[in-house]
Amino acid sequence: MRTDSSPGTLPAREHLPADTAGTPVLDVVIPVYNEEKDLQPCVRRLHDHLTRTFPYSFRITIADNASTDTTPLVAQRLEARIPEVRNFRLEQKGRGRALRTVWSASDAPILAYMDVDLSTDLNALLPLVAPLISGHSDLAIGSRLARSSRVVRGPKREFISRAYNLILRGSLQARFSDAQCGFKAIRRDVAQILLPLVEDTGWFFDTEMLVLAERAGLRIHEVPVDWVDDPNSTVHIVKTATDDLKGVWRVGRALATGSLSLDRLTRPFGDDPRDRDIMDVPKGLARQLVGFCVVGGLSTLFYLLLYTVFRQFGGSQVANALALLVSAVANTAANRRLTFGVRGPGGAVKHQAQGLVVFGIGLALTSGSLFALNTATSSPAHSTELAVLIAANLAATVLRFLLFRVWVFSDRREGDEPTNGVTAAPGTSAPGASGPAPRASAPGASFPRASAPTYPTGAPQAGAQQAGAPQAGGPSVPLPQRHIVHPHDHNTTTQFRAGEAADGTWRDATMQMLPVRRPQDTDPGDAR
């Protein structure tokens, strides 16, 4: 596991800035090894799809890792005939090595790769890279295991894929659904920091990169894909599976021993909503634990008081059931408001119904404890009953908190939003306030803010926007488009700062994506 120093700290996520330097927005890498038959149809089909449907400039890079057939000659011919194609030759094998080398040398802000067999439907390419262009996510992966994915493959590969992802979830606590799909993308600024930490040079490269990114708190976007298995695939399943398991052990050991420092990947979320100070909204697990313990202590006293009263008029089981029912309703209402910050009547009935299910589990624990006590002793003392009930309630309390957190109140916004006492964080404007709202800085982070860059704007690109189309939030600046010669282009430019409108006022600083054409629903060039 690499532990060398990284180039720096990740910047806050932002929409890619407009640029007129001609740098392609997307660089799609196709790693190949002895693919003389499939390379040319793959590149031509991908180029045709991007030319027709992708609204920004692009590049296709062939990463030939030590092919021994005529693959290098095919790649050279494609580079000579298609302006957007580049050829990169490596003298060592390894898909991970090829991706790291080409991605590290690329100047495109969005880096992607796909397998040469094009098993993944190309219509998923734009949804894959759009969250990276907008700044919403750091990495994006295609998923064949999502519910809405459409996959055609044999039972052997299906079993191996699902078993491997179950191993990742059980051993490395991975939350992404598909680590091996050959259809991924990453922002270049993230790759510059993340790639030096990835050690594997083969098929485990994807998994290691995703695990490190997820552990570092980076955002991974998943896209359901349509995927058709290639029956002529040259991947050696047994050897690949063995190498992957060795990689899982190596990465798991490094994470467990702390030999890999992931704090260098921490992103300073200047716009993270968790940095905002809003009244009546609990702050994470620690805040919820404190609130739950306070409510639980009071509920336990209330329960014991009720049990003592009801015990005077009936048996222990009846008194326990009545006391637990009343205290459970009060406990759910108190936790709903004080621990999990839910306000308003919305969802209250549902929360109480779910709380009664939790109550039933607690009733089973306490009733079972009383039954075991009565079986062991025919006439137990009242103090003994109380001691047994306290122990049973402690176990029920732990289970109750877990169920409340992951089930009953898993979404605090299910009910009405807080409407009173909302306070914006320092540096942000309250709802309804006039004027710009500067971005809040992450606590403890100190980063020098450079002056806003200026971008020249000339005549709009042909087809970039329909005439008369309204724009909310002021004029938007598109990402670099493929150059189109227009007879009415002018050389005059206007200088302005990012986020500043032409009239000098500050509006929404997020630049909008303006496609030159509407992507087609189907790909006529797709043989499938």
NORNORLIN-V935900 format. One line per field, one symbol per residue. ss: DSSP state (2 for helix, 1 for strand, 0 for the rest). burial: I if it has 24 or more other C-alpha atoms within 12 Angstrom, else O. A space follows every 50 residues. Layout:
ss = ???
burial = ???
This chain:
ss = 00000000000000000000000001111111000000222222222222 22200001111111100000222222222220001111110000222222 22222000011111000001000222222222220000111110000001 11002222222222222222220000000000111112222222222000 00002222222222200001111101110000000022222222222222 22222220000022200000002220000000022222222222222222 22222222222000022222222222222222222222200010000222 22222222222222222222222222000002222222222222222222 22222222000222010000000000000000000000000000000000 00011110000000000000000000000000000000000001111001 0000010000000000000000000000
burial = IOOOOIOOIIIIIIIIIIIOOOIIIIIIIIIIIIIIOIIIOIIIIIIOII IIIIIIIIIIIIIIIIIOOOIIIIIIOIIOOOOIIIIIIIOOIIIIIIII IIIIOIIIIIIIIIIIIIIIIIIIIIIIIIIIIIIIIIIIIIIIIOOOOO IOOOOOIOOOIOOIIOIIOOOIOIIIIIIIIIIIIIIIIIIIIIIIIIII IIIIIIIIIIIIIIIIIIIIIIIIIIIIIOOOOOOOOOOOIOOIIOIIOI IIOIIOOOOIOIIIIIIIIIIOOOIIIOOIIIOOOOOIIOIIIOIIOOII OOIIOIIIOOOOOOOIIOIIIIIIIIIIIIIIIIIIIIIIIIIOOOOIOO IIOIIIIIIIIIIIIIIIIIIOIOOOOOOOOOOOIIOIIIOIIOOIIOOI IOIIIOOIIOOIOIIOOIOOOOOOIOOIOOOOOOOOOOIIIIOOOOOOOO OOOOOOIOOIIOOIIOOOOOOOOOIIIIIIIIOOOOOOOOOOOOOOIIII IOOOOOIIIIIIIIIIOOOOOOOOOOOO
